[in-house]
């Protein structure tokens, strides 16, 4: 991707080579843990290359009496994940019940317009792990079709060829964050593509596409 300021705004060249012009571009590169100047390394706490505090599955550092949770550990920088890590820490340290925070199959959303919701493996990550099938649909939902707008919705499922489990779900649509939270429950429980297929659709909704995609667009 490349960006260049021109007379009409900012020209963005996408990875597929297409150019588009925008008034403004938000370049969100994530967070860097603000651990400098605390003297942590002098105490024996190990830091990663980006300054993140290195912890084990129980959020314990190399110093047994020091724990760290949340973005400073640079595991999954999401508020609900930090809350879950804090809860697990409290159970482990104050209640004597060793508890770990589950970082697998965590849904996330980007609240742009339209929203992006994602849970599980991306197509690229899944392809590296095992043979997969990709189910994908791009369409104009009724709510925009009847209004005469050209807005489109994208739904994508990543499925294991061997186990038939749905490994990932990705949605670009209005309220994608709401939909991906519910899809995450199914994926967390190990639902298969056939489980999705057997689920009766709610019509007319955008999310019904998740249970009506029958033919993979590609296999890898």
SVG drawing of the C-alpha trace seen along z (x, -y; Angstrom):
<svg xmlns="http://www.w3.org/2000/svg" viewBox="-38 -21 57 56">
<polyline fill="none" stroke="black" stroke-width="0.4" points="0.0,0.0 1.2,-3.5 -0.1,-7.0 0.6,-10.3 -0.8,-13.8 -2.3,-15.3 -4.3,-18.4 -7.6,-16.7 -6.7,-15.0 -4.7,-11.8 -4.2,-9.2 -4.1,-5.6 -2.7,-2.8 -4.0,0.5 -2.1,3.8 -4.1,4.9 -2.8,1.8 -6.0,-0.2 -5.9,-3.9 -8.5,-5.9 -8.6,-9.4 -9.7,-10.4 -10.0,-13.6 -8.2,-12.0 -6.6,-8.7 -6.5,-7.3 -3.3,-5.2 -3.9,-3.1 -0.7,-1.1 -1.6,0.3 -0.1,-0.3 3.4,-0.1 3.6,0.8 4.7,-2.2 7.0,-0.3 10.1,-2.5 11.6,-4.2 9.9,-2.0 13.1,-0.1 11.4,3.3 14.5,4.9 16.5,3.9 14.1,5.9 14.5,8.9 11.3,8.5 11.9,9.5 10.7,7.2 10.1,8.1 11.5,6.2 8.6,3.8 8.8,3.2 6.0,5.6 6.2,7.3 6.8,11.0 4.5,13.2 3.5,16.9 0.0,18.3 -0.9,17.1 0.3,13.5 3.3,14.0 6.6,12.3 10.1,13.7 9.8,12.2 7.3,14.4 5.8,11.5 5.1,9.3 2.2,9.9 1.1,8.0 -2.2,8.0 -3.6,6.1 -2.0,4.2 1.4,3.9 1.8,7.7 1.0,7.3 -1.0,10.5 -4.4,9.4 -4.8,5.7 -8.6,5.7 -10.4,4.3 -12.5,7.5 -9.3,9.6 -7.6,7.4 -10.7,7.7 -10.6,11.5 -6.8,11.6 -7.5,9.5 -10.2,11.9 -7.9,14.9 -5.2,13.1 -7.6,12.5 -8.7,16.1 -5.1,17.4 -3.6,15.1 -6.3,14.1 -8.6,17.2 -5.9,19.9 -7.6,21.2 -5.0,21.3 -6.8,19.8 -5.7,18.9 -7.3,16.5 -8.3,18.1 -6.8,16.2 -8.1,18.6 -11.1,17.7 -11.5,14.1 -13.8,12.0 -13.0,8.4 -14.5,5.6 -13.3,2.4 -16.0,-0.2 -15.6,-1.8 -18.3,-2.4 -19.1,0.3 -17.9,2.3 -15.5,5.2 -16.0,8.2 -13.6,11.1 -13.1,14.2 -10.8,17.2 -8.3,17.8 -7.8,15.7 -7.7,17.5 -4.0,17.1 -3.3,18.4 -5.7,21.3 -4.2,22.2 -0.7,22.6 -2.1,24.9 -4.2,27.4 -6.3,27.8 -9.3,25.6 -12.5,24.5 -13.5,20.9 -17.1,19.8 -17.7,16.2 -20.6,14.0 -20.8,10.4 -24.2,8.9 -26.5,5.9 -28.7,6.4 -32.4,5.6 -32.1,2.6 -29.8,0.8 -31.2,2.4 -34.7,0.9 -33.2,-2.4 -31.4,-2.5 -27.9,-2.5 -24.9,-0.6 -23.6,0.5 -22.5,4.2 -21.9,6.7 -19.2,9.4 -19.5,12.7 -16.7,15.2 -16.3,18.6 -13.1,20.6 -13.7,24.3 -11.3,27.3 -11.5,29.9 -10.6,32.6 -12.8,31.9 -15.4,29.7 -15.1,27.2 -15.5,23.6 -12.1,22.1 -12.9,18.4 -15.6,16.0 -15.2,12.5 -17.9,10.0 -17.9,6.5 -21.3,5.0 -23.3,2.6 -23.5,4.0 -20.8,6.6 -19.7,6.3 -23.0,7.5 -23.0,10.5 -19.5,11.6 -20.1,11.9 -22.8,14.5 -20.7,16.3 -17.9,16.5 -20.0,18.7 -20.6,21.2 -16.9,21.3 -15.8,21.5 -18.0,24.5 -16.5,26.2 -19.4,25.9 -19.0,27.5 -20.0,26.2 -22.9,28.8 -24.0,27.3 -24.3,23.9 -26.1,25.5 -28.7,27.2 -29.5,23.9 -32.7,22.3 -32.2,18.8 -33.9,15.7 -35.3,13.9 -34.8,11.1 -31.5,10.5 -27.9,10.0 -26.6,12.8 -28.8,15.4 -26.0,15.6 -23.9,17.4 -26.2,20.4 -27.1,20.4 -23.6,20.5 -23.5,24.0 -20.6,24.1 -17.0,23.1 -15.5,20.4 -12.1,22.0 -10.1,24.8 -6.6,24.5"/>
</svg>
